[in-house]
């Protein structure tokens, strides 16, 4: 009899504990993620003449320099989970690259690089694992518009400020595992790798003092005059996410 009461007490305790942390199976969800990642060490906007036109390309635009390193990554997403094993929604993010310009100090100063992206995602879960352990492993895939911007000051041959802009389509692949702290709150690490296909890019100069030719050099120019190409690149990041069930 005593053993039966102990078994009943243990079963009740497990049920209460599981119920206090069980994730909501369906509904709205919002995710916030802070991380560390890189979009490559050189410019995805490259100097590649296809005709007779030429330009003065410094180490960054020419792609010879590799001044960029990993930096801060911030992401957010809002979605809907119609079933316990799948969710979908919209996502957006911002990143900023670290810069080491010591090797190109004579060619560029004030170097900065950042990026924005926005798109859609689909995420899959293993709800049985979550129910039994409190951990929610997941994997996701998406489609993003990705914008990359670089700025720097070029002292020679003519002093000017340069802006390099890149437009691309990204396919992010991500995996992660969240731990349910509460029924409406989960936290956990994740890794994301994104392949970005370049669809357009421009080099925009601004001479100082004004007076020289400030014409933009873009990748969609006529092949006889084109000197700019939008290259493909990859983005990776690791981060810690906070997921809310709304």
C-alpha positions as CSV (number, residue, x, y, z in Angstrom):
1,X,0.0,0.0,0.0
2,X,2.8,2.3,1.0
3,X,4.7,1.6,-2.3
4,X,1.5,2.4,-4.2
5,X,1.2,5.8,-2.5
6,X,4.8,6.5,-3.3
7,X,4.3,5.6,-6.9
8,X,1.2,7.8,-7.2
9,X,3.2,10.7,-5.5
10,X,6.1,10.3,-8.0
11,X,3.8,10.2,-11.0
12,X,2.0,13.3,-9.8
13,X,5.2,15.2,-9.3
14,X,6.5,14.3,-12.8
15,X,3.2,15.3,-14.3
16,X,3.2,18.7,-12.5
17,X,6.8,19.4,-13.4
18,X,6.3,18.5,-17.1
19,X,3.1,20.6,-17.2
20,X,4.9,23.6,-15.8
21,X,7.4,23.7,-18.6
22,X,5.6,22.1,-21.5
23,X,5.7,24.3,-24.5
24,X,2.5,25.5,-26.2
25,X,2.0,23.2,-29.1
26,X,0.5,25.8,-31.4
27,X,0.2,29.5,-31.7
28,X,2.2,32.7,-32.4
29,X,5.9,32.7,-31.6
30,X,8.6,35.4,-31.5
31,X,12.3,34.8,-31.5
32,X,15.2,37.2,-30.6
33,X,18.8,36.2,-31.2
34,X,22.2,37.8,-30.5
35,X,25.3,36.3,-32.0
36,X,28.7,36.4,-33.5
37,X,29.4,35.8,-37.2
38,X,31.0,36.8,-40.5
39,X,30.1,37.7,-44.0
40,X,33.5,36.9,-45.4
41,X,36.8,38.7,-45.3
42,X,36.6,40.7,-48.5
43,X,34.3,42.9,-50.5
44,X,31.5,41.1,-52.5
45,X,31.4,44.1,-54.8
46,X,34.4,43.6,-57.1
47,X,36.3,45.6,-59.8
48,X,35.9,43.4,-62.9
49,X,36.1,45.3,-66.2
50,X,34.2,43.5,-69.0
51,X,34.8,46.1,-71.8
52,X,37.2,48.9,-72.6
53,X,36.4,51.1,-69.5
54,X,38.7,51.1,-66.6
55,X,38.8,52.8,-63.2
56,X,41.2,53.4,-60.3
57,X,40.4,50.5,-58.0
58,X,42.0,50.4,-54.5
59,X,42.7,47.2,-52.6
60,X,39.1,46.9,-51.2
61,X,37.2,47.3,-54.5
62,X,39.7,45.2,-56.4
63,X,39.2,42.4,-53.9
64,X,42.9,42.1,-53.0
65,X,42.4,43.3,-49.5
66,X,40.8,41.1,-46.8
67,X,40.1,43.6,-43.9
68,X,36.9,42.2,-42.5
69,X,36.4,39.8,-39.6
70,X,33.5,38.4,-37.6
71,X,31.3,40.8,-35.6
72,X,27.9,41.3,-34.0
73,X,24.8,39.7,-35.4
74,X,21.2,40.5,-34.3
75,X,18.2,38.6,-35.6
76,X,14.4,38.6,-34.9
77,X,11.5,36.6,-36.2
78,X,7.7,36.4,-35.8
79,X,5.9,33.3,-36.9
80,X,2.9,31.0,-36.4
81,X,3.0,27.4,-35.3
82,X,-0.1,25.7,-36.8
83,X,1.1,22.2,-35.7
84,X,3.5,21.1,-33.0
85,X,6.2,20.1,-35.5
86,X,6.3,23.1,-37.8
87,X,6.2,26.9,-37.8
88,X,6.6,29.6,-40.5
89,X,6.9,33.4,-40.5
90,X,9.0,36.5,-41.3
91,X,12.5,37.2,-40.2
92,X,15.0,40.1,-40.3
93,X,18.5,40.8,-39.1
94,X,21.4,43.2,-38.9
95,X,25.2,42.6,-38.7
96,X,28.3,44.6,-38.4
97,X,31.8,43.3,-39.4
98,X,34.9,43.9,-37.5
99,X,37.6,45.7,-39.5
100,X,41.4,45.4,-39.5
101,X,42.6,48.1,-41.9
102,X,46.3,48.0,-40.8
103,X,47.4,46.4,-44.1
104,X,45.6,49.0,-46.3
105,X,46.1,52.1,-44.2
106,X,47.8,53.9,-47.2
107,X,44.8,53.1,-49.5
108,X,41.7,53.5,-47.3
109,X,40.7,54.9,-43.9
110,X,37.4,54.9,-41.9
111,X,36.5,51.5,-43.3
112,X,33.1,50.1,-42.2
113,X,30.9,47.2,-43.3
114,X,27.4,46.3,-42.2
115,X,24.4,44.4,-43.6
116,X,20.6,44.0,-43.4
117,X,18.3,41.2,-44.4
118,X,14.6,40.3,-44.4
119,X,12.7,37.3,-45.6
120,X,10.6,34.2,-44.8
121,X,11.4,31.0,-42.9
122,X,10.0,27.5,-42.2
123,X,11.1,25.7,-39.0
124,X,10.7,22.1,-38.1
125,X,10.6,20.7,-34.5
126,X,10.7,17.3,-32.8
127,X,7.8,17.7,-30.3
128,X,8.2,14.3,-28.8
129,X,11.7,15.0,-27.7
130,X,10.6,18.3,-26.2
131,X,7.8,16.7,-24.3
132,X,10.0,14.0,-22.8
133,X,13.2,16.1,-22.1
134,X,12.3,19.8,-22.0
135,X,14.6,20.4,-24.9
136,X,13.3,21.5,-28.3
137,X,15.7,20.7,-31.2
138,X,14.9,22.4,-34.5
139,X,16.0,23.1,-38.0
140,X,15.0,25.8,-40.4
141,X,15.4,27.0,-44.0
142,X,14.4,30.3,-45.5
143,X,14.7,32.9,-48.3
144,X,16.0,36.4,-47.7
145,X,16.8,39.7,-49.4
146,X,20.3,40.6,-48.3
147,X,21.8,44.1,-48.4
148,X,25.5,44.7,-47.8
149,X,27.2,48.1,-47.4
150,X,30.8,49.2,-47.2
151,X,32.1,52.7,-46.8
152,X,35.7,54.1,-46.7
153,X,37.8,57.2,-47.6
154,X,40.3,56.8,-50.4
155,X,43.2,59.3,-50.3
156,X,44.7,58.6,-53.7
157,X,44.9,59.1,-56.7
158,X,42.0,61.5,-56.0
159,X,40.6,62.0,-52.5
160,X,37.1,60.7,-52.3
161,X,34.6,58.8,-50.1
162,X,33.5,55.5,-51.5
163,X,30.3,53.5,-50.9
164,X,30.0,49.9,-52.1
165,X,26.5,48.4,-52.0
166,X,25.6,44.8,-52.8
167,X,22.1,43.3,-53.2
168,X,21.6,39.5,-53.0
169,X,19.2,36.6,-52.4
170,X,20.1,34.5,-49.4
171,X,19.2,30.9,-48.5
172,X,19.8,30.5,-44.7
173,X,20.1,27.1,-43.1
174,X,19.9,26.9,-39.4
175,X,19.9,24.4,-36.5
176,X,19.4,24.9,-32.8
177,X,18.2,23.5,-29.6
178,X,16.1,25.4,-27.1
179,X,15.4,24.6,-23.4
180,X,12.0,25.4,-22.0
181,X,12.4,27.6,-19.0
182,X,8.6,28.2,-18.9
183,X,5.7,27.1,-20.9
184,X,5.9,30.4,-22.9
185,X,9.7,30.9,-22.8
186,X,12.6,28.9,-24.2
187,X,16.3,29.7,-24.7
188,X,19.1,28.0,-26.5
189,X,22.1,28.1,-28.9
190,X,21.9,27.9,-32.7
191,X,24.1,28.0,-35.8
192,X,23.2,29.5,-39.1
193,X,24.9,29.3,-42.6
194,X,23.6,31.4,-45.4
195,X,24.5,31.3,-49.1
196,X,24.1,34.7,-50.8
197,X,23.8,35.0,-54.6
198,X,24.7,38.4,-55.9
199,X,22.1,40.1,-58.1
200,X,23.4,43.6,-58.2
201,X,26.1,46.0,-56.8
202,X,27.4,49.5,-57.2
203,X,30.5,51.6,-56.4
204,X,29.5,55.2,-55.7
205,X,32.3,57.7,-55.3
206,X,32.1,61.2,-53.8
207,X,35.1,63.3,-54.5
208,X,36.4,65.9,-52.1
209,X,36.6,68.6,-53.1
210,X,33.7,68.2,-55.6
211,X,34.3,68.6,-59.3
212,X,35.5,65.2,-60.5
213,X,33.2,62.6,-62.1
214,X,31.0,61.0,-59.3
215,X,29.2,58.6,-61.6
216,X,28.1,55.3,-60.1
217,X,29.7,52.2,-61.4
218,X,27.1,49.4,-61.3
219,X,27.0,45.7,-62.2
220,X,24.0,46.3,-64.5
221,X,25.8,48.7,-66.9
222,X,26.4,47.9,-70.5
223,X,29.1,45.2,-70.9
224,X,31.3,47.7,-72.9
225,X,31.3,50.1,-69.9
226,X,30.9,47.7,-67.0
227,X,33.7,47.6,-64.3
228,X,31.7,46.3,-61.3
229,X,30.5,42.8,-60.4
230,X,28.3,41.5,-57.6
231,X,29.9,38.3,-56.3
232,X,28.3,35.5,-54.3
233,X,29.4,35.1,-50.7
234,X,28.5,33.2,-47.5
235,X,27.4,34.3,-44.0
236,X,27.8,32.2,-40.9
237,X,26.8,33.0,-37.3
238,X,26.5,31.3,-33.9
239,X,24.1,32.8,-31.3
240,X,21.9,32.5,-28.3
241,X,18.2,32.8,-28.9
242,X,15.1,33.6,-26.8
243,X,11.8,32.2,-28.1
244,X,8.4,33.4,-26.8
245,X,5.2,31.6,-27.3
246,X,2.5,34.3,-27.6
